Amino acid sequence: MLNDRGFSEAAALRNWLDDSNLLRPNIYFETNARNSYENALNSCDLIYGSWPELAQKSWVLVTSADHMPRAAGVFRQAGWNITPYPVVSFTSDEIHLASLNVSGAIKSLSRGLREWVGLTAYYRTGRTNEWFPGPKPLGTGN
């Protein structure tokens, strides 16, 4: 998404870490990206520019489970050696056919379609070399 949402995930995380007394001087935030692709490139520039010896080490990529395939694809394409750590699953054991929630289903469908469109666009524009990036076998790097 290339428009300014007026909301920075990096700023929100920094504020939360600070409020929780978890913010440390060795935590850095990439604040200029407008999408996952730019985030991967900007973060790579930050690490290579400041700590080249750390750039090839393994990194943990944390993002929502529904966004992980696209994020993993662009971070791998940018040269990161990542271990995906998906969070925030949008499933529930308490959903029953009798409690059909049409507005919730439309919201889930919209979220899913956004990721599939994003995956397709990133693949077609060369931002990722896999249409649906999945887990890599152990010991294969990225």
Order of alpha helices (4+ residues) and beta strands (2+ residues): alpha-alpha-beta-alpha-beta-alpha
